[in-house]
Amino acid sequence: MEAQPATWAGQPTTDSMHYLNQAAGGLMPDSVLHAVSHYMQREQALGAYIASQQVQPQLQQLYARLAELLHCQPADIALTTGNTHGWCAVVGALPLEAGDRVLVTPGEWGGNYAMLRQLQARTGCVVEEMPCTPGGALDMAALQASVDARVKLVALTWVPANGCTVYDAVALGQLCARHGIPYIVDAAQALGHIPVDVQALQCDALTAPGRKWLCGPRGTGLVYLKPGFAARLQPMTVDHVSCPITPTGPVLRHDARVLEQSEASMALRLGLLAALDTAQAQGWPQRFAAIAQRATQLRAALAQVPGLRLHSLPDAPAGCGIVPFTLEGYTPAQVQQALLAQDIQVAASGMGYTPLDMQARGLTAVVRASVAWHTSEADIAALVSALQRLAASHTVPA
Ligand SMILES: Cc1ncc(COP(=O)(O)O)c(C=O)c1O
């Protein structure tokens, strides 16, 4: 058996950087690097196909691990290269027609929105925003009143990329289940950040990337499909794996793997497995609690910085790990650059990520600080004092 690296316990190396950019991509634990590089060596020595045959048990384990995390069966999981890959594969496979209504929230991910507008142009379906309360929560009563037989898809970006809020995905799932409306959850900023249980969500599909809150490598992701939902899809892209060739002709698979093709990076998949193993050994509940605690601390500390405005919506939970803000006198890109020069990493989140919410609130960009399970009080203190210095050096024009 392989010797484990010294840092197998899961602590990523953040010595030289205060990393507050988890929502872009989580720092991978050493176990991930080890799994990826070890497999690449194997692939170099044996060739890609024998190497992948040898790691079949581990690859099957990846489906099992993800199924455990989501509370479903391994056959309900398809592996992808990222969130968009899976989301577009599902939504693009729905038989939408002219006049069909597709409901989204103001926090919808810009990429999903772009895809839906393409579908709108192609099929004549109509993309509509769901009603929200002034606090930014879903207005379930108004939504209930507006639902009719023409609603053919409800798409929820559970935790929007700019961290404006966390929607009530369970209440929305209950409404969709009552009306038999297909319900897809974009959990790109949720999985690994907050508990996710597809049974409680009652969703038909859910997507996530591996690189964010799961701390896996870039180029990994997953789709969950509720049992039976695959049969309602007409995938745009299939191959001999998703649609095996039988003596009577090609037959689409009936499970989530209908969305997979044969070609994939086994190294990255093994990296994702290593990330999940590390997280599981640490305990997901402990990670969720650590993220919520640090996020609450970060919000409270940022609120003390002069000229800083938090941009979470009023009903957003204080424990949401994504904290959007602006600093008077600076653009978000300037704040990001000034912090980076001091080894503090945050994101500048533009209009393209959450176009509906940003437009509705007259925002063009926000600074996005996002915490990880390993974010320390020192990371928060470094960010806050750097922002205080920036705020102090801004001279208000006379
Ligand atoms: C909410 C949300 N959905 C989707 C995506 C796109 O994910 P990917 O780049 O893996 O396709 C992102 C990326 O930040 C996101 O924040």
The ligand as a Tripos MOL2 file, in Angstrom:
@<TRIPOS>MOLECULE
LIG
   16    16     1     0     0
SMALL
NO_CHARGES

@<TRIPOS>ATOM
      1 C1        -23.9310   29.1210   -8.9000 C.3       1 LIG1
      2 C2        -23.0050   28.7080   -9.9890 C.ar      1 LIG1
      3 N1        -23.4760   27.9190  -10.9710 N.ar      1 LIG1
      4 C3        -22.6820   27.5060  -11.9680 C.ar      1 LIG1
      5 C4        -21.3600   27.8550  -12.0290 C.ar      1 LIG1
      6 C5        -20.5290   27.3790  -13.1760 C.3       1 LIG1
      7 O1        -19.7800   26.2900  -12.7880 O.3       1 LIG1
      8 P1        -18.6980   25.6510  -13.7700 P.3       1 LIG1
      9 O2        -17.6710   26.7080  -14.0110 O.co2     1 LIG1
     10 O3        -18.1800   24.4590  -13.0230 O.co2     1 LIG1
     11 O4        -19.3670   25.2600  -15.0330 O.co2     1 LIG1
     12 C6        -20.8200   28.6630  -11.0290 C.ar      1 LIG1
     13 C7        -19.4080   29.0540  -11.0690 C.2       1 LIG1
     14 O5        -18.9180   29.8300  -10.3010 O.2       1 LIG1
     15 C8        -21.6700   29.1080   -9.9830 C.ar      1 LIG1
     16 O6        -21.2220   29.8870   -9.0060 O.3       1 LIG1
@<TRIPOS>BOND
     1     1     2 1
     2     2     3 ar
     3     2    15 ar
     4     3     4 ar
     5     4     5 ar
     6     5     6 1
     7     5    12 ar
     8     6     7 1
     9     7     8 1
    10     8     9 2
    11     8    10 1
    12     8    11 1
    13    12    13 1
    14    12    15 ar
    15    13    14 2
    16    15    16 1
@<TRIPOS>SUBSTRUCTURE
     1 LIG1         1 GROUP 0 **** ****
